[in-house]
Amino acid sequence: MKRLFSLTVLVFSLSMFCCVEAVSATKKDGKDVADQRGKMVPSKKGAYKTGKYRNVFLDAGYSKTDIDAKLAKAYYDVFEGPNKVYFEVGDSMG
């Protein structure tokens, strides 16, 4: 349960960071820059209504392999790597 929550927080944080980077990368000196990956089409119904959550990175043109590799590296860096920031303390704290 702890890992699931931690992974959810990590994925949310990573997605927010990537969104901010993507938005800042589309502007240069106040002018729009053409995105080589194409445009994302908004959903007609929200995920709450459909029960299906879209992968915005796939929609933006990134490959599934690249997404999985980036997520695995982020998880390793935060929870397992030499510079990890998550440490377990006892059975129910981290």
C-alpha beads as a LAMMPS data file, in Angstrom:
LAMMPS data file: protein, C-alpha beads

94 atoms
93 bonds

1 atom types
1 bond types

-500.0 500.0 xlo xhi
-500.0 500.0 ylo yhi
-500.0 500.0 zlo zhi

Masses

1 110.0

Atoms # bond

1 1 1 0.000 0.000 0.000
2 1 1 2.853 2.373 0.849
3 1 1 4.555 1.673 -2.462
4 1 1 1.356 2.132 -4.428
5 1 1 0.747 5.513 -2.823
6 1 1 4.375 6.529 -3.281
7 1 1 4.352 5.422 -6.911
8 1 1 1.137 7.367 -7.517
9 1 1 2.667 10.522 -6.040
10 1 1 5.816 9.992 -8.117
11 1 1 3.881 9.512 -11.367
12 1 1 1.763 12.601 -10.677
13 1 1 4.855 14.674 -9.876
14 1 1 6.677 13.422 -12.956
15 1 1 3.690 14.134 -15.195
16 1 1 3.345 17.661 -13.801
17 1 1 7.060 18.302 -14.349
18 1 1 6.861 17.031 -17.932
19 1 1 3.764 19.143 -18.622
20 1 1 5.504 22.277 -17.368
21 1 1 8.562 21.463 -19.459
22 1 1 6.389 20.823 -22.530
23 1 1 4.534 24.105 -22.126
24 1 1 7.721 26.094 -21.650
25 1 1 9.314 24.350 -24.645
26 1 1 6.483 25.408 -26.983
27 1 1 7.169 29.111 -26.546
28 1 1 10.295 30.898 -27.678
29 1 1 10.533 34.644 -27.394
30 1 1 6.741 34.845 -27.133
31 1 1 6.199 32.992 -30.415
32 1 1 4.729 29.521 -30.825
33 1 1 7.139 26.797 -31.869
34 1 1 5.944 23.913 -34.027
35 1 1 5.813 20.649 -32.083
36 1 1 7.234 17.808 -34.147
37 1 1 5.180 15.171 -32.267
38 1 1 1.806 16.476 -33.389
39 1 1 -1.159 17.841 -31.493
40 1 1 -3.089 16.131 -28.738
41 1 1 -6.823 15.927 -29.271
42 1 1 -8.919 16.621 -26.169
43 1 1 -11.200 13.840 -24.951
44 1 1 -14.907 14.200 -25.578
45 1 1 -15.701 12.796 -22.108
46 1 1 -13.566 12.945 -19.000
47 1 1 -11.907 9.945 -17.399
48 1 1 -14.267 10.177 -14.449
49 1 1 -17.231 9.479 -16.750
50 1 1 -15.591 6.806 -18.920
51 1 1 -13.423 5.088 -16.290
52 1 1 -10.526 5.082 -18.788
53 1 1 -7.507 7.262 -18.095
54 1 1 -5.533 8.280 -21.125
55 1 1 -1.773 8.259 -21.284
56 1 1 -1.006 11.820 -22.331
57 1 1 2.608 10.927 -23.075
58 1 1 1.463 8.366 -25.667
59 1 1 -0.955 10.929 -27.067
60 1 1 1.889 13.451 -27.305
61 1 1 3.862 11.040 -29.496
62 1 1 6.291 9.394 -27.074
63 1 1 6.816 5.651 -27.476
64 1 1 5.591 3.224 -24.808
65 1 1 9.179 1.988 -24.385
66 1 1 10.473 5.510 -23.697
67 1 1 7.671 6.205 -21.215
68 1 1 8.284 2.942 -19.323
69 1 1 12.048 3.519 -19.229
70 1 1 11.663 7.070 -17.901
71 1 1 9.184 5.951 -15.239
72 1 1 11.402 3.028 -14.172
73 1 1 14.407 5.331 -13.887
74 1 1 12.446 7.880 -11.841
75 1 1 11.198 5.149 -9.489
76 1 1 14.714 3.763 -9.090
77 1 1 16.185 7.209 -8.422
78 1 1 13.615 8.084 -5.758
79 1 1 13.210 4.749 -3.952
80 1 1 16.232 2.513 -4.629
81 1 1 19.198 4.377 -6.096
82 1 1 22.301 5.632 -4.284
83 1 1 20.794 9.130 -3.939
84 1 1 17.323 7.970 -2.940
85 1 1 15.072 10.295 -0.981
86 1 1 12.660 7.705 0.433
87 1 1 13.694 5.728 3.509
88 1 1 11.528 3.228 5.379
89 1 1 11.264 3.726 9.127
90 1 1 9.597 0.833 10.899
91 1 1 6.673 -1.062 9.392
92 1 1 4.331 1.795 8.602
93 1 1 6.394 4.905 8.012
94 1 1 8.652 6.178 5.281

Bonds

1 1 1 2
2 1 2 3
3 1 3 4
4 1 4 5
5 1 5 6
6 1 6 7
7 1 7 8
8 1 8 9
9 1 9 10
10 1 10 11
11 1 11 12
12 1 12 13
13 1 13 14
14 1 14 15
15 1 15 16
16 1 16 17
17 1 17 18
18 1 18 19
19 1 19 20
20 1 20 21
21 1 21 22
22 1 22 23
23 1 23 24
24 1 24 25
25 1 25 26
26 1 26 27
27 1 27 28
28 1 28 29
29 1 29 30
30 1 30 31
31 1 31 32
32 1 32 33
33 1 33 34
34 1 34 35
35 1 35 36
36 1 36 37
37 1 37 38
38 1 38 39
39 1 39 40
40 1 40 41
41 1 41 42
42 1 42 43
43 1 43 44
44 1 44 45
45 1 45 46
46 1 46 47
47 1 47 48
48 1 48 49
49 1 49 50
50 1 50 51
51 1 51 52
52 1 52 53
53 1 53 54
54 1 54 55
55 1 55 56
56 1 56 57
57 1 57 58
58 1 58 59
59 1 59 60
60 1 60 61
61 1 61 62
62 1 62 63
63 1 63 64
64 1 64 65
65 1 65 66
66 1 66 67
67 1 67 68
68 1 68 69
69 1 69 70
70 1 70 71
71 1 71 72
72 1 72 73
73 1 73 74
74 1 74 75
75 1 75 76
76 1 76 77
77 1 77 78
78 1 78 79
79 1 79 80
80 1 80 81
81 1 81 82
82 1 82 83
83 1 83 84
84 1 84 85
85 1 85 86
86 1 86 87
87 1 87 88
88 1 88 89
89 1 89 90
90 1 90 91
91 1 91 92
92 1 92 93
93 1 93 94
